[in-house]
Amino acid sequence: MDWGMITKESTLSKDQAFEPRPAFTIDWARQYDCGPSDPHLHAIGQFIANYSSVEWKLAELFALTMSKPTAEVQRICVETNMSIAGMVRYTKSKLTEITGTHEETAKDLVFSIDAFEKISPTRHKIVHWQWGLNEGEHATLSDLIKPRAPEKANTAMTLEDLRNHCFSLIKIFQAITLGLEVLSGRVTRQQILEVRVGTSPEKLFRSSVSSKTARPTSIIPRDTTISSARTLLGLKCSRDDCIFISCGQAASFRVPMTQHKARSVEPWPAEHGNFCWPAEQVVQ
C-alpha cells in the first residue's frame, strides 16, 4: 500500500466514506452445475483474492526481515523452492528479535500473522475439498481425496461464515500493510494515527480472526448415532430432548435424543444427502 492510500485524500481517510465499485451482474449463463450457490461462489473468489493479497504482503515483509532487495529474495525463494509457510516461520522468528523503536510494531505484526495462520486450515478446505451442489445458506464440503477420518472429512460453510472470513483477511491485510510501512521507515505510527483519528491502534495495527467465523458446524452421516453426534459436535446435553437438523434449504426436523440411529419426524429425501447439524441449534 502506498502512502497515498492512507492520506486524507484517499478513500481510507476519516473525511471520506468508502465507495465500492459498481455492482456487477454476471452475464455468463450457466452451462453446467458445479459447486454451491452463486453468492457462495462469489464469496469463495473474494476469499481467494484476499488470501493471496495477504501472502503478497507477507512475502514483502519476509524480504524486509532478510534485509535484501525484493528481487533478490524472489530469486532465492525460487531457487530454494521455499514455501509461504517457510517464509512465515522465518519472518516471525526475526520479528521476535526486534527491540527498541519498532518493538511494538513487530509484536503487532506477529499477532496479525498468527491470525492469518489460523485461517490457513479453512483456506485448505475451500481450495482443496470438494463442494456439494447446494443452493441456500449452507454449502457442504467433503474431503474425497485424502480423508484422514470419516467424522472429519465433511463440513458445511454458511455464506455468512465465508464473508466473515473475507472480512477477517482484509483486516489482516491492512494490519500487515501498515506495520510494514512503519517497520520499513516510510511512515511512523503517529503519522498513521493522525490520519485515522478515532481508530484505536489495536484495530489498525493488529487483527484477529472474528469470533463469528468460528461457529461449530459439522456434517454428520445418516447412520451416525445421536451419542456419536454429541461427541463429534462437542455437545454436553444430558436431557432426553431433541436436536434440530437441517440441510441447505430443506426444512428443519426434530430428532429424539436417544441412542437409536437418527430418524427424522418426516421422511428424509435421499437427494438431500447427509444430515447437517449446526451445533448452535441444539436444544440444551
Secondary structure, 3 states (H helix, E strand, C coil): CCHHHHCCCCCCCCCCCCCCCCCCCCCCCCCCCCCCCHHHHHHHHHHHHHHHHHHHHHHHHHHHHHCCCHHHHHHHHHHHCCCHHHHHHHHHHHHCCCCHHHHHHHHHHHHHHHHHHHHHHHHHHHHHCEECCCCCCEEEEECCCCCCCHHHCEEEEEHHHHHHHHHHHHHHHHHHHHHHHHHCCCCCHHHHHHHCCCCCHHHHHCCCCCHHHHCCEEEECCCCEHHHHHHHHCCCCCCCCEEEEECCCCCCEEEECCCCECCCCCCCCHHHCCEEEEHHHECC
